[in-house]
Amino acid sequence: MKKSIELSVSKNISYPLVSVITPSYDRDWIIQQCIDSLKSQSYKNLEHIVVDGGSQDRTVGLLKKEEKSYNLRWISEKDAGIYDAVNKGISLAKGDIIAYLNTDDFYFTYTVETVVDVFNSTDADIVYGDWVNLYYPSANLELLPWLKFSKYDLLSDYNLPQPTVFIRRNVFEKIGNFNLDYTLVADNEFFTRAALAGFKLVKIEEVLAGQTIHQNNLLAGNSSSRVTALEEGIKYRQYYQKLYKISSLYLLLLRLKNRLLFRINADFKILQFFFSYSGEKPHCFPEFSSYLKTQKISFSRIKMIKYLIINLLFQGRYNKSSLVFIQILDGFFEPNHENINY
């Protein structure tokens, strides 16, 4: 969003306070990126609450240094894990809209402004969007397009992209905070609980947040954590499936539908690169190539995308820069390319 939010009768409604909660423990090496993304927001009616778990590194000193530079509040004390820390932050939050952003996540400049505009113009209870993975230290980007979900979709092995999610305060007031029985998927359980309770989900077709992927990510390369997350996911999904009397066949059909839509959405994002940047921003080519490398794309799909772009070029969008898109796609036709499924 590149425009200011329109004023309505009530200033409080037009410019609600947004509370962003960040749980932290010994993250002095990466939390600055998160802080800087909050400081750079175009939307200024914002508070940042850092709930530190008693860090032994330089985190507390960094927070003391930053607390006067923007609307930052923080505490540092032992907690019972990430979701306990987030729940503490919710109890401290004063905002009408609440989000939580991990230390290795970040927003873009217009993220909060864009989200507030959607809350002002719709009856959304929960807003979310697309996101990117930023790989450290290579700085490669992976675009993660998401889908518009119905309430039952969240029971079919699909979740909301947590770094992009913003929630009205009244949702917490009506259904409670994060369930501490879940150590790794309490956010997914909460989103599912909220959706099934009838709160409205609204998807924004914009990239709202990024996540830095590094060797210390909670789930990265840790098989025991992955197993725990899988088991916890099965537990809450089975509970809600039984509670709301939803058939297994229906959930299977939803799962198949969403897998197909995610593939179609990924193809659409490839074309979006072309439509948005062709001939205008050559610096996007490495990003486009990086995105393709992260996708497991079938030979037939990438062939279809290539010839669709060629047809568009012949219809009047031809220029020398656009040929780079074709050259990048051609690189994926090499025999036994690791990203091609034949």
Secondary structure, DSSP 8 states (H G I E B T S, - for coil): --S-----S-HHHHS--EEEEEEESS-TTTHHHHHHHHHT-S--SEEEEEEE---SSSHHHHHHHHTTTTTEEEEE---SSHHHHHHHHHHH---SEEEE--TTEEE-TTHHHHHHHHHHHS--SEEEEEEEEEETTT--EEEE------TTGGGTT----GGG-EEEHHHHHHH-S--TT-SS-HHHHHHHHHHHTT--EEEEEEEEEEEEE-TT-SSTT-HHHHHHHHHHHHHHHHHHHHHTT--HHHHHHHHHHHHHHHHHHHHHHHHHHHHHHTTT-TTHHHHHHHHHHHS-EEHHHHHHHHHHHHHHIIIII--TTHHHHHHHHHGGGSTT-TTEE-
